[in-house]
Amino acid sequence: MTGGLDSIGSRIVPFHGPAELAPLWERFVDQYTDHGRYSRNADNATMLDDLAFGDGIGAIVRRQADGPQAIRHAKKGIEDAARALSDHTGDSRMYPLHQAIVSSLITQWIALESDHALYPPPDITSAVGVAFQDKDAVQRRYAAILRTPAGGLLGGTLKLAHDRLIRVAAQRVYDRYTPRIDYDDVLDLAYDRFDRALFRYRPDRNACFTTFVQGGLKSFLASDVRNTVSRSMLIAPADDGMLDSHPDGKREAPPGASMMAAEETAQLRRVLHTLKPREREVLRLRFGLDNGPCHTCKEIGQKLGLSKTYVHHLESLALERCRRSLSQGDLRRDIPGPGMRGR
């Protein structure tokens, strides 16, 4: 497709999209580069244009030939430009440019899913006789796409191109549930909902991708937060002040807590056999039940190919099962809450 050129001082930021969108691109670049003062942002905008309307994802990924830093640099720059474009969607006049870029990116994403035999999306929720391991395998295949250079770049760029939409939805739900949940936790759930929308989107059945994401956030984010709050209230200890805040944002146990932690660990070991395999693995890593180190939800997610939010969700479910298994005695205080070992 043909387009125009936007001169920014001594810089030239190309636009290869539809000619009618060139004025919107010019306005975006002018603001993003602060009238040409930031040449790095001009480079970022150039790469975003190349990804959406130029040679596409293949040309960006081929930068790996220049070394591993090249693709990381490109990913960081393109995502920064995508986030800036998302911020501009507050102006409805910029919406056509945003949609044109998103449409190109989602087309490339669908092609990538097809290459990995994940499009159309496997219907693991309604299929009869689908084993737990099969669902887990599909989720690992989705996570594997995001770990590839092409998948990571496309997925990250699409997510940040919707960053404003996601944050607005998270803020709206957070205002309803504060102070029972932290804003960062709500935002994590919102980003997790975006990932689900990305994996489930079908252009032959659904509206434009942005509308699909918006509908998913509107329909499910509040219930995700409500369920998280309910589980936290159900399994949280009566006195959450037993752990003091640490300057680096982690939680620090008071003197004598090591004996208490040992008792908790022993009780968890007694009921591990009642858990599903993945829940058991999450608790084993989370609380160091094999005499190993305790891991954060982020570390466990990286190890198992899951999002941090989903690991936190599995931890909550597993601890709830443990509490019920030990409900014969007054042991509710002895089962740790989901936020007691940091994130």
N, C-alpha and C positions, 0 to 999 in steps of 0.2 A: 504494500500500500504506500501511497505517496504521502508526504507531509511537508512541513516547513522547517526552517532553522531559526533558532532563538539565539541571538547574539547577546552574550553577557560579558561586557567589557572585551577583554582579549580572548574570552572563552567562547566556544560554539557548542551548544547543547542540542544535539539532533533530536528530531521527533519523526518517527516513521509510522505513526498511527494514522487514523483517518484525518484528512485535511481539515474537516470541520471542527476537530477537537484541538487543532494547533493553538488557537488563542487561549484555551484553558491550560494547555501545557505551558505556554509562555508565562501565564500568570503564576502557575504553580512553581516553575523554575525560578522566576524572579523573586518570589517570596522565600523559597527554600534556600536560595544562595544569598539572600539579603542583597539583592541587586548586584550580584556578581562578586561580593566580598569573599565568599567561601568557595574556593575552587574545588575542594574535596567534595562538597555537596554537589557541585556541577558534575563531577566524575560519577557520583552515586546515581544522579538522575540519568546520566548517559547509560549506565549499566542497566537501570530499571527499564528504560526505553528499549534497549537491546534485548532484554529478556522477554518483554511483552510483545514488541512489534518488530524486532530485528531477527537475528539468527536463532533466538530462543535458548532453551536450557542447554542444548548440546554445546553451543559456543561457550557458554559460561563454564560448564564442567570441563571443557578441554583446557581450561586454564591450569588444571592440575599438572599439566606438563611442565609448567613453570615452577613447580614445587608446591608442597601442601599449604604454604602460607597464602598462595595466590587465590585459591578457591575460598579460603576463610576470609580473606580481605574482601573479595567480591561479595560474599554472602552478607558480611557485616554492612557493607555499603548499600547494597540493594535493600536490605531490611530497614535500614535507617531511612532511605527514601520512601519506602512503602509506609512506614509509620508516619512520616510527614504528610504523605498523601492522605492517609486516614484522618489526620487532624484537620485537613482541609475539607473533609466531607461535612463539617458543620455548616459550610456554605453550600446550599443546595445547587448552586450553579456549577459546582465542581463535580457533581454526581456523575454526569455522563463520562467524564474522563476516568473516574474511579471505576465505573462499571466496565468500560472498555478494557482497562488493564486487568481487572479481576477475571473477566471473561476469557481473555487470552491465557492467563495463568491457570485457570481451572481446566481449560481444554488440555493443556500440557500435563496437568496432574492426572486427569482421566486416562490419558495415553500411557502415563507411567504405571498407573494401577493395572491397566490392561496388560502391560508387559510383565507384571508380576502375578498375573492370573487372579487379580482381586477386583476386577470390574467385569460384569456387574457385581456389586457387593454381595458376598455370601450371606444368605439369610439364615443366620445361626440361631435366631430367636424363636422362630416358629417351626423349624424343621423337626420332624419326629425322629427320636432316637439319637440326637446329636450328643455325643459324649462331652463331658467337662473338658477333657484333654483336647478335643477338636476345637472348641471355642477358644481355648487358650492358645492353640496353634495358630488360629486365624489372627488373634490379637498380636501374637509375636511377629507374624508376617507383616502386619500393618506397621508395627514398630520398626521392623527391619527396613521398610521403605524410607522412613524418616531418618534412618541412620546413613542412607546412601547420600552422596553429594547432591544428586539431582533432587531426591525426595526432601532432604533437609532444606535445600534452598527454596524449592517451590512451596513446601508446607510452611516454612517460616515466613516467607514473603506474603503468602495469603493470610496468615494469622495476623501479621502486623499491619497489613492493609485494612484489616477490620478491627484494629486495636481500639479505636475510639468507640465503635459500636459495642465491643465486648465490655469495655470499662464503664460505659454508661449503664448497660444492663446490670453489671455487678454492683454498681453504686446504688441503683434503684432497689435491688433486693437486699443489699446490706443495710440500707436505711430502715427496712422493715424488721430486721432481726438483730440489730445492734442493741445491747452489747453482748449478746449471747454467742457471737462468732466474730472472728477477726476479719477485716476487709481483705487481707491477703488470702485467707482461706476461701472467701467467696470468689475472689478473682481467679484462684486456681481452679475452682469448680467451673467457672465460666470458660476458661481456656480449655478445660477438659471437654466441655460441651462443644466447643468449636472443633476439637479434634474428631469427636464423634460425627459431627455434621460433615466434616471433610471426608471421612471414610464412607459415609452413607449417601452422599449426594449423588443423584442420578439426573443428568440434564434432560433425559427423555421423559422423566416423570415429574420433576420439580420445577419450580420457578427459578429465577436467577439465583445464583449461589448466595449472594448477600441476603436476599429475602429468606432463603432457606435457613441460613445461620440465625438471622433475627428471629424467625419463628421458633427455632429450637431453643434459643435462650429464653424467649417469652414463655414457652410452654413448659420447660423442664427445669430451668435454673432454680426457681423458687422452691420446687419440690426437692431438688438435690440439697439445697441449703437446709430446708426443714428437716429432712431425714438425717443430715449430719448433726444438726443441733439436737435432735431427739436422741440419737445414739450417744452423743457426748453426755447429755444429761443422765442417760440411763446408766452408763458405766463409769462416769467420772467419780472420783473419791469425794467424800463429804467435805474435806478440807484441802482445797487445791492450793492453799497458801503454804503448804509444807515444803514447797520448793521455792527457793529465792531466785530472783532474776540475776542473770550474769551479765556483765558489761557488754559481752560480744553478742548478746541476743539469745544465748542458749539458756537452759535452766540448770541451776546448780543445787545439788542436794545438801541439806544441813548435816552437821555431825551426827553419826549414828545411823544415817540412812542406808549405809552399805549392808547392815544386818537385815534391815527391812527389805531391801532389794533382793537379798538372797532368799528370804522367805517367799517373796512374790515369785521369783524365778522357779523355786521348787514347786509352788502350786501350779504355775503354768505348765511345767513339765508333766504333771500328773494328768492333765486333761488334754494334752496335745493330740492324743489319738482320736479325740472326738471331732477334730477339725478336718476340713478339706485340705488336700495336699498343698495348694498354693497358700492358703491361710496359715498352715503350719510353717511353711517356709518363710513367710513374712515375719511371723513372730520369732522364729529361730534367729533370723538376721537382726530384727529390730531390738531384741533384748539379749542377744548373745547367749542363747540357751545351750550352745555347744561349747561353752567356756571360751567363746571367741569375742571379738569386739562388738559393741552395739553400733548399728548402722542407722543413718538418717533415712527418711522416706525417699529422699532424692537418690541416695546411694543405692537403696534397694531397687528403686525403679530402673536405674541404669543397669543393674545386674540382671534383673528379670525382664527387661524390655517393657516396662510399664510406666505410666505417668506418676509423678509424685502424689497427685491427688488420689489416683486409684489405689496406690499402696496404702495411703492413709485410710481410705475407705475399707480396704481389706483388713487392716489392723483393727479398725473399729468393730467390724463384724466378728472377727476372731475373738477379740476380748469379750464381746457380748456373749458369744457361745461359751467361753470359759467361765464367765460369771454365772451363767445359768447352770452349768455343770457343777459348780461349787455352791449352788444356792441352798444346799441342805443345811449349811451353817451360815452364821452371820459373817460372810467373807467378802462382802461387796467392797469394803474399804481396802481389801488386800489386793484386788486386781487393779493394775495401773490404768490410768486414763490415757486416751490417745495422744495427749499433748505433753506428757510428763517427761519425755526424754528428748525434747527438742525436735526440730524438723529437719 
